[in-house]
């Protein structure tokens, strides 16, 4: 059932983009001579809910798509960093919010066909404003607080377009509704 790697060659290696070309034999014996794989570190994201029930969202421009959109706070898990601590760090850096109760709600793959990484999604409830944002020079992020019904409406109207953020939000709202 597993694919067999016949050869592997790195085409590009940079911190934000590593591309590998493998020759792969599939279980029926067919050989795919050029199977491209994107290697990324694992990522985290977090649904943040304040003590008064507001959802903490960020808004930032996404150059690849050429759009500015609402998202969850998210980022790369630094090498050797604990996954939960990474999610807490990203929340604090991007929004200034922290503390509260944290639990993992899902782990998903951005694209299991061609990417090597996973996204670990957390729910943080009872968070509070602790500090100002500590953004990287490349980040231009604004913080927004929404009622949960507003976030549901944004999901329904395709205003949250990042699939890796829509999925945990949909799971959260499904769990809250008692569907799962």
GROMACS elastic network, one bead per residue, 0.5 to 0.9 nm:
[ bonds ]
;  ai    aj funct       b0    kb
    1    26     6  0.79363   500
    1    27     6  0.55619   500
    1    28     6  0.88284   500
    2    26     6  0.71617   500
    2    27     6  0.64482   500
    3    24     6  0.64282   500
    3    25     6  0.57155   500
    3    27     6  0.60961   500
    4    23     6  0.85523   500
    4    24     6  0.55697   500
    4    25     6  0.50111   500
    4    26     6  0.64779   500
    4    27     6  0.78584   500
    5     8     6  0.72337   500
    5    22     6  0.66826   500
    5    23     6  0.60721   500
    5    25     6  0.64806   500
    5    26     6  0.89692   500
    6    22     6  0.72073   500
    6    23     6  0.52497   500
    6    24     6  0.55245   500
    6    25     6  0.68631   500
    6    31     6  0.88320   500
    6    33     6  0.88560   500
    7    21     6  0.82519   500
    7    22     6  0.54673   500
    7    23     6  0.51343   500
    7    24     6  0.73510   500
    7    33     6  0.89146   500
    8    20     6  0.68050   500
    8    21     6  0.57822   500
    8    23     6  0.65129   500
    8    24     6  0.88928   500
    9    19     6  0.87079   500
    9    20     6  0.56042   500
    9    21     6  0.52118   500
    9    22     6  0.62654   500
    9    23     6  0.88999   500
   10    13     6  0.70092   500
   10    18     6  0.75899   500
   10    19     6  0.60335   500
   10    21     6  0.62733   500
   10    22     6  0.86354   500
   11    18     6  0.76701   500
   11    19     6  0.55396   500
   11    20     6  0.56020   500
   11    21     6  0.67940   500
   12    17     6  0.71999   500
   12    18     6  0.53164   500
   12    19     6  0.51239   500
   12    20     6  0.71746   500
   13    16     6  0.83580   500
   13    17     6  0.62870   500
   13    19     6  0.65926   500
   13    20     6  0.86141   500
   14    17     6  0.51272   500
   14    18     6  0.56571   500
   14    19     6  0.88683   500
   15    18     6  0.71783   500
   15    40     6  0.83862   500
   16    39     6  0.89447   500
   16    40     6  0.72300   500
   16    41     6  0.89061   500
   17    38     6  0.71218   500
   17    39     6  0.70773   500
   17    40     6  0.70676   500
   18    37     6  0.82718   500
   18    38     6  0.57246   500
   18    39     6  0.52344   500
   18    40     6  0.70315   500
   19    36     6  0.68834   500
   19    37     6  0.58041   500
   19    39     6  0.63959   500
   20    35     6  0.81545   500
   20    36     6  0.56710   500
   20    37     6  0.50855   500
   20    38     6  0.64124   500
   20    39     6  0.75687   500
   21    33     6  0.86133   500
   21    34     6  0.58986   500
   21    35     6  0.55626   500
   21    37     6  0.63589   500
   22    32     6  0.83253   500
   22    33     6  0.70055   500
   22    34     6  0.57959   500
   22    35     6  0.50612   500
   22    36     6  0.63061   500
   22    37     6  0.75597   500
   23    31     6  0.70572   500
   23    32     6  0.57259   500
   23    34     6  0.54448   500
   23    35     6  0.60725   500
   23    36     6  0.88851   500
   24    30     6  0.83525   500
   24    31     6  0.55781   500
   24    32     6  0.51063   500
   24    33     6  0.63283   500
   24    34     6  0.76504   500
   24    35     6  0.67958   500
   25    28     6  0.79946   500
   25    29     6  0.58627   500
   25    30     6  0.56566   500
   25    32     6  0.62097   500
   25    33     6  0.83887   500
   26    29     6  0.55304   500
   26    30     6  0.55205   500
   26    31     6  0.63084   500
   26    32     6  0.76208   500
   27    30     6  0.73980   500
   28    31     6  0.89624   500
   32    35     6  0.63294   500
   35   114     6  0.82728   500
   36   114     6  0.65741   500
   37   113     6  0.80620   500
   37   115     6  0.58235   500
   37   116     6  0.73676   500
   38   114     6  0.58941   500
   38   116     6  0.64930   500
   38   117     6  0.87800   500
   39   114     6  0.84305   500
   39   115     6  0.58603   500
   39   116     6  0.51623   500
   39   117     6  0.69254   500
   40    43     6  0.85582   500
   40    76     6  0.89826   500
   40   115     6  0.70257   500
   40   116     6  0.61456   500
   40   117     6  0.55049   500
   40   118     6  0.87424   500
   41    76     6  0.66663   500
   41    77     6  0.67933   500
   41    78     6  0.79820   500
   41    79     6  0.81388   500
   41   116     6  0.78386   500
   41   117     6  0.57292   500
   41   118     6  0.79079   500
   42    75     6  0.88186   500
   42    76     6  0.62198   500
   42    77     6  0.57840   500
   42    78     6  0.85510   500
   42    83     6  0.88989   500
   42   116     6  0.83194   500
   42   118     6  0.50096   500
   42   119     6  0.58690   500
   42   120     6  0.77012   500
   43    74     6  0.72415   500
   43    75     6  0.55396   500
   43    77     6  0.53704   500
   43    78     6  0.88850   500
   43    83     6  0.86022   500
   43    86     6  0.87387   500
   43    87     6  0.87739   500
   43   117     6  0.74379   500
   43   118     6  0.63623   500
   43   120     6  0.63285   500
   43   121     6  0.86723   500
   44    73     6  0.84837   500
   44    74     6  0.54571   500
   44    75     6  0.55551   500
   44    76     6  0.63205   500
   44    77     6  0.65791   500
   44    83     6  0.73284   500
   44    84     6  0.83436   500
   44    86     6  0.70232   500
   44    87     6  0.56367   500
   44    90     6  0.81864   500
   44   118     6  0.84110   500
   44   119     6  0.52889   500
   44   121     6  0.57970   500
   44   122     6  0.77013   500
   45    72     6  0.63322   500
   45    73     6  0.56614   500
   45    75     6  0.65594   500
   45    76     6  0.89596   500
   45    87     6  0.61731   500
   45    90     6  0.78966   500
   45    91     6  0.83382   500
   45   119     6  0.72447   500
   45   120     6  0.64901   500
   45   121     6  0.50228   500
   45   122     6  0.63159   500
   45   123     6  0.88116   500
   45   164     6  0.82846   500
   45   165     6  0.73326   500
   45   168     6  0.87875   500
   46    72     6  0.60521   500
   46    73     6  0.58736   500
   46    74     6  0.65228   500
   46    87     6  0.63935   500
   46    88     6  0.82048   500
   46    90     6  0.84237   500
   46    91     6  0.71452   500
   46   104     6  0.88167   500
   46   120     6  0.84982   500
   46   121     6  0.56588   500
   46   123     6  0.56361   500
   46   124     6  0.67426   500
   46   165     6  0.84664   500
   46   168     6  0.84591   500
   47    55     6  0.72976   500
   47    56     6  0.72065   500
   47    57     6  0.79680   500
   47    72     6  0.61074   500
   47    73     6  0.75229   500
   47   121     6  0.78161   500
   47   122     6  0.61962   500
   47   124     6  0.59843   500
   47   125     6  0.82056   500
   47   165     6  0.85901   500
   47   168     6  0.77482   500
   47   169     6  0.71634   500
   47   172     6  0.85620   500
   48    54     6  0.81794   500
   48    55     6  0.56466   500
   48    56     6  0.51229   500
   48    57     6  0.75515   500
   48    72     6  0.78840   500
   48    73     6  0.82902   500
   48    91     6  0.79152   500
   48    97     6  0.82371   500
   48    98     6  0.86848   500
   48   122     6  0.84733   500
   48   123     6  0.62678   500
   48   125     6  0.61426   500
   48   126     6  0.81608   500
   48   127     6  0.68252   500
   49    52     6  0.78918   500
   49    53     6  0.56146   500
   49    54     6  0.54064   500
   49    56     6  0.60662   500
   49   100     6  0.88265   500
   49   123     6  0.78930   500
   49   124     6  0.61009   500
   49   126     6  0.59904   500
   49   127     6  0.61191   500
   49   128     6  0.86080   500
   49   145     6  0.89668   500
   50    53     6  0.51377   500
   50    54     6  0.52204   500
   50    55     6  0.64404   500
   50    56     6  0.72181   500
   50    97     6  0.84408   500
   50   100     6  0.82585   500
   50   124     6  0.83344   500
   50   125     6  0.61750   500
   50   128     6  0.57333   500
   50   129     6  0.84182   500
   50   145     6  0.87547   500
   51    54     6  0.75209   500
   51   100     6  0.81762   500
   51   125     6  0.70366   500
   51   127     6  0.58338   500
   51   128     6  0.65573   500
   52   126     6  0.75779   500
   53   125     6  0.81987   500
   53   126     6  0.76813   500
   53   146     6  0.88649   500
   53   147     6  0.72233   500
   53   148     6  0.77314   500
   54   145     6  0.57522   500
   54   146     6  0.53753   500
   54   147     6  0.51132   500
   54   148     6  0.66666   500
   55   144     6  0.81247   500
   55   145     6  0.54614   500
   55   146     6  0.51275   500
   55   147     6  0.61897   500
   55   148     6  0.62979   500
   55   151     6  0.77541   500
   56    72     6  0.75062   500
   56    73     6  0.83418   500
   56    95     6  0.77958   500
   56    97     6  0.84084   500
   56   143     6  0.70205   500
   56   144     6  0.59263   500
   56   146     6  0.66923   500
   57    70     6  0.64454   500
   57    71     6  0.57704   500
   57    72     6  0.52509   500
   57    73     6  0.68429   500
   57    95     6  0.82341   500
   57   142     6  0.85137   500
   57   143     6  0.59636   500
   57   144     6  0.51845   500
   57   145     6  0.61882   500
   57   146     6  0.74432   500
   57   151     6  0.89530   500
   58    69     6  0.82251   500
   58    70     6  0.55750   500
   58    71     6  0.53026   500
   58    72     6  0.59835   500
   58    73     6  0.63163   500
   58    94     6  0.78518   500
   58    95     6  0.74012   500
   58   141     6  0.63043   500
   58   142     6  0.55388   500
   58   144     6  0.58235   500
   58   145     6  0.85712   500
   59    68     6  0.67288   500
   59    69     6  0.53664   500
   59    71     6  0.60588   500
   59    72     6  0.85047   500
   59   140     6  0.85369   500
   59   141     6  0.56913   500
   59   142     6  0.52729   500
   59   143     6  0.65213   500
   59   144     6  0.74244   500
   60    67     6  0.83847   500
   60    68     6  0.52713   500
   60    69     6  0.57806   500
   60    70     6  0.67962   500
   60    71     6  0.77530   500
   60   139     6  0.80246   500
   60   140     6  0.62093   500
   60   142     6  0.67377   500
   61    65     6  0.86937   500
   61    66     6  0.71540   500
   61    67     6  0.56034   500
   61    69     6  0.63995   500
   61   139     6  0.89980   500
   61   140     6  0.75544   500
   61   141     6  0.80285   500
   62    65     6  0.57876   500
   62    66     6  0.57499   500
   62    67     6  0.54528   500
   62    68     6  0.58400   500
   62    69     6  0.74486   500
   63    67     6  0.67789   500
   63    68     6  0.83927   500
   64    67     6  0.80878   500
   65    68     6  0.86345   500
   69   159     6  0.67043   500
   69   160     6  0.64520   500
   69   161     6  0.71165   500
   69   162     6  0.82766   500
   70   144     6  0.87069   500
   70   154     6  0.86975   500
   70   159     6  0.67694   500
   70   160     6  0.54804   500
   70   161     6  0.78063   500
   70   162     6  0.83645   500
   71    74     6  0.82838   500
   71   160     6  0.62213   500
   71   161     6  0.79824   500
   71   162     6  0.68321   500
   71   165     6  0.63541   500
   71   166     6  0.82985   500
   72    91     6  0.89089   500
   72   162     6  0.89666   500
   72   165     6  0.60175   500
   72   166     6  0.87594   500
   72   169     6  0.88794   500
   73    87     6  0.84033   500
   73    90     6  0.64500   500
   73    91     6  0.57885   500
   73    94     6  0.63898   500
   73    95     6  0.74447   500
   73   165     6  0.88700   500
   74    87     6  0.72118   500
   74    90     6  0.60464   500
   74    91     6  0.74027   500
   74    94     6  0.82337   500
   74   121     6  0.89843   500
   74   165     6  0.86904   500
   75    86     6  0.80470   500
   75    87     6  0.77521   500
   75    90     6  0.62764   500
   76    86     6  0.77649   500
   76    87     6  0.89608   500
   76    90     6  0.85661   500
   77    80     6  0.81678   500
   77    81     6  0.63039   500
   77    82     6  0.77999   500
   77    83     6  0.65427   500
   77    85     6  0.89168   500
   77    86     6  0.56363   500
   77    87     6  0.79923   500
   78    81     6  0.53019   500
   78    82     6  0.84238   500
   78    83     6  0.88443   500
   78    86     6  0.73100   500
   79    82     6  0.88518   500
   81    84     6  0.86231   500
   81    85     6  0.70164   500
   81    86     6  0.64102   500
   82    85     6  0.52386   500
   82    86     6  0.61229   500
   82    87     6  0.88516   500
   83    86     6  0.50805   500
   83    87     6  0.64892   500
   83    88     6  0.88503   500
   83   120     6  0.75359   500
   84    87     6  0.51337   500
   84    88     6  0.63182   500
   84    89     6  0.85968   500
   84   102     6  0.81319   500
   84   103     6  0.84088   500
   84   104     6  0.80947   500
   84   120     6  0.86351   500
   84   122     6  0.79836   500
   85    88     6  0.50276   500
   85    89     6  0.60038   500
   85    90     6  0.85535   500
   86    89     6  0.50237   500
   86    90     6  0.61502   500
   86    91     6  0.86141   500
   87    90     6  0.51901   500
   87    91     6  0.62295   500
   87    92     6  0.87051   500
   87   120     6  0.84531   500
   87   121     6  0.82638   500
   87   122     6  0.72954   500
   88    91     6  0.51461   500
   88    92     6  0.62402   500
   88    93     6  0.85978   500
   88    97     6  0.88769   500
   88    98     6  0.67873   500
   88    99     6  0.81930   500
   88   102     6  0.85882   500
   88   124     6  0.87192   500
   89    92     6  0.52090   500
   89    93     6  0.60035   500
   89    94     6  0.84258   500
   89    98     6  0.84897   500
   90    93     6  0.51315   500
   90    94     6  0.58387   500
   90    95     6  0.80480   500
   91    94     6  0.54842   500
   91    95     6  0.56526   500
   91    96     6  0.67738   500
   91    97     6  0.60965   500
   91    98     6  0.65685   500
   92    95     6  0.54883   500
   92    97     6  0.50218   500
   92    98     6  0.56044   500
   92   129     6  0.87065   500
   92   130     6  0.77784   500
   92   131     6  0.74617   500
   92   132     6  0.83516   500
   92   133     6  0.69689   500
   92   134     6  0.77186   500
   93    96     6  0.58363   500
   93    97     6  0.81451   500
   93   131     6  0.86408   500
   93   132     6  0.79931   500
   93   133     6  0.52272   500
   93   135     6  0.61059   500
   93   136     6  0.87262   500
   94    97     6  0.82513   500
   94   132     6  0.87286   500
   94   133     6  0.53918   500
   94   134     6  0.63607   500
   94   135     6  0.60951   500
   94   136     6  0.89997   500
   94   139     6  0.88863   500
   94   141     6  0.71362   500
   94   142     6  0.84449   500
   94   143     6  0.79347   500
   95    98     6  0.85305   500
   95   129     6  0.81436   500
   95   131     6  0.82722   500
   95   132     6  0.73073   500
   95   133     6  0.53692   500
   95   134     6  0.81293   500
   95   135     6  0.89567   500
   95   141     6  0.84406   500
   95   142     6  0.79643   500
   95   143     6  0.59106   500
   95   144     6  0.88202   500
   96   128     6  0.83911   500
   96   129     6  0.57558   500
   96   130     6  0.56728   500
   96   134     6  0.75319   500
   96   143     6  0.88649   500
   97   127     6  0.61828   500
   97   128     6  0.52496   500
   97   130     6  0.54387   500
   97   131     6  0.68531   500
   97   132     6  0.84409   500
   97   133     6  0.85621   500
   98   124     6  0.83677   500
   98   126     6  0.86771   500
   98   127     6  0.51754   500
   98   128     6  0.56555   500
   98   129     6  0.65390   500
   98   130     6  0.62512   500
   98   131     6  0.86329   500
   99   102     6  0.84455   500
   99   124     6  0.82581   500
   99   125     6  0.86113   500
   99   126     6  0.74108   500
   99   127     6  0.52313   500
   99   128     6  0.65571   500
   99   129     6  0.87707   500
   99   130     6  0.82215   500
  100   124     6  0.62268   500
  100   125     6  0.54468   500
  100   128     6  0.73132   500
  101   123     6  0.80405   500
  101   124     6  0.54891   500
  101   125     6  0.52658   500
  101   126     6  0.63847   500
  101   127     6  0.74859   500
  102   122     6  0.66892   500
  102   123     6  0.56825   500
  102   125     6  0.65976   500
  103   121     6  0.86715   500
  103   122     6  0.55494   500
  103   123     6  0.54420   500
  103   124     6  0.66779   500
  103   125     6  0.88527   500
  104   107     6  0.79790   500
  104   120     6  0.71900   500
  104   121     6  0.58300   500
  104   123     6  0.62254   500
  104   124     6  0.88217   500
  105   120     6  0.81157   500
  105   121     6  0.58184   500
  105   122     6  0.54026   500
  105   123     6  0.63917   500
  105   168     6  0.73025   500
  105   171     6  0.79932   500
  105   172     6  0.77727   500
  106   119     6  0.83239   500
  106   120     6  0.62660   500
  106   121     6  0.52790   500
  106   122     6  0.71677   500
  106   168     6  0.69860   500
  106   171     6  0.84027   500
  107   118     6  0.66443   500
  107   119     6  0.55351   500
  107   121     6  0.59163   500
  107   122     6  0.89298   500
  107   168     6  0.89892   500
  108   111     6  0.89118   500
  108   117     6  0.89913   500
  108   118     6  0.57050   500
  108   119     6  0.52348   500
  108   120     6  0.66880   500
  108   121     6  0.78709   500
  108   164     6  0.77900   500
  108   167     6  0.86863   500
  109   112     6  0.57391   500
  109   115     6  0.79454   500
  109   116     6  0.82481   500
  109   117     6  0.65248   500
  109   119     6  0.59924   500
  109   120     6  0.89231   500
  109   164     6  0.83705   500
  110   115     6  0.70041   500
  110   116     6  0.87535   500
  110   117     6  0.72696   500
  110   118     6  0.66740   500
  110   119     6  0.70753   500
  110   163     6  0.82868   500
  110   164     6  0.67677   500
  111   114     6  0.59381   500
  111   115     6  0.54293   500
  111   116     6  0.80995   500
  111   117     6  0.83577   500
  111   118     6  0.88340   500
  112   115     6  0.54988   500
  112   116     6  0.68531   500
  112   117     6  0.80602   500
  112   118     6  0.86954   500
  113   116     6  0.85591   500
  115   118     6  0.85611   500
  119   164     6  0.75939   500
  121   164     6  0.87333   500
  121   165     6  0.84947   500
  121   168     6  0.65069   500
  122   168     6  0.81049   500
  123   168     6  0.86773   500
  123   172     6  0.80821   500
  124   127     6  0.65800   500
  127   130     6  0.89092   500
  129   132     6  0.82108   500
  131   134     6  0.85315   500
  133   141     6  0.88759   500
  133   143     6  0.89451   500
  135   138     6  0.78784   500
  135   139     6  0.58534   500
  135   140     6  0.75238   500
  135   141     6  0.77682   500
  136   139     6  0.53174   500
  136   140     6  0.83911   500
  137   140     6  0.80181   500
  146   149     6  0.80411   500
  146   150     6  0.60321   500
  146   151     6  0.65444   500
  147   150     6  0.52749   500
  147   151     6  0.67003   500
  147   152     6  0.89492   500
  148   151     6  0.51467   500
  148   152     6  0.63188   500
  148   153     6  0.86982   500
  148   173     6  0.88250   500
  149   152     6  0.50004   500
  149   153     6  0.62086   500
  149   154     6  0.86196   500
  150   153     6  0.50292   500
  150   154     6  0.61644   500
  150   155     6  0.86666   500
  151   155     6  0.61948   500
  151   156     6  0.85939   500
  151   160     6  0.85217   500
  151   169     6  0.86330   500
  152   155     6  0.51192   500
  152   156     6  0.62274   500
  152   157     6  0.86578   500
  152   169     6  0.85300   500
  152   170     6  0.84226   500
  152   173     6  0.80177   500
  153   156     6  0.50033   500
  153   157     6  0.61055   500
  153   158     6  0.86249   500
  153   159     6  0.84523   500
  154   157     6  0.51128   500
  154   158     6  0.61583   500
  154   160     6  0.61686   500
  155   158     6  0.52488   500
  155   159     6  0.59364   500
  155   160     6  0.55013   500
  155   161     6  0.80306   500
  155   166     6  0.70142   500
  155   169     6  0.84536   500
  155   170     6  0.82240   500
  156   159     6  0.76887   500
  156   160     6  0.86266   500
  157   160     6  0.80230   500
  158   161     6  0.58390   500
  160   163     6  0.79086   500
  160   165     6  0.75141   500
  160   166     6  0.63662   500
  161   164     6  0.87983   500
  161   165     6  0.79320   500
  161   166     6  0.70389   500
  162   165     6  0.53832   500
  162   166     6  0.61706   500
  162   167     6  0.87491   500
  163   167     6  0.60282   500
  163   168     6  0.89202   500
  164   167     6  0.56476   500
  164   168     6  0.71546   500
  165   168     6  0.57952   500
  165   169     6  0.64031   500
  165   170     6  0.87120   500
  166   169     6  0.51288   500
  166   170     6  0.59967   500
  166   171     6  0.85454   500
  167   170     6  0.51748   500
  167   171     6  0.61805   500
  167   172     6  0.86126   500
  168   172     6  0.59984   500
  168   173     6  0.85902   500
  169   172     6  0.50302   500
  169   173     6  0.62161   500
  169   174     6  0.84796   500
  170   173     6  0.52133   500
  170   174     6  0.60173   500
  170   175     6  0.85312   500
  171   174     6  0.50075   500
  171   175     6  0.60684   500
  171   176     6  0.85330   500
  171   180     6  0.82433   500
  172   175     6  0.51207   500
  172   176     6  0.61207   500
  172   177     6  0.85991   500
  173   177     6  0.61137   500
  173   178     6  0.86516   500
  173   179     6  0.88596   500
  174   177     6  0.51155   500
  174   178     6  0.63744   500
  174   179     6  0.53916   500
  174   180     6  0.61451   500
  175   178     6  0.50665   500
  175   179     6  0.58694   500
  175   180     6  0.51367   500
  176   179     6  0.76636   500
  176   180     6  0.83741   500
  177   180     6  0.79055   500
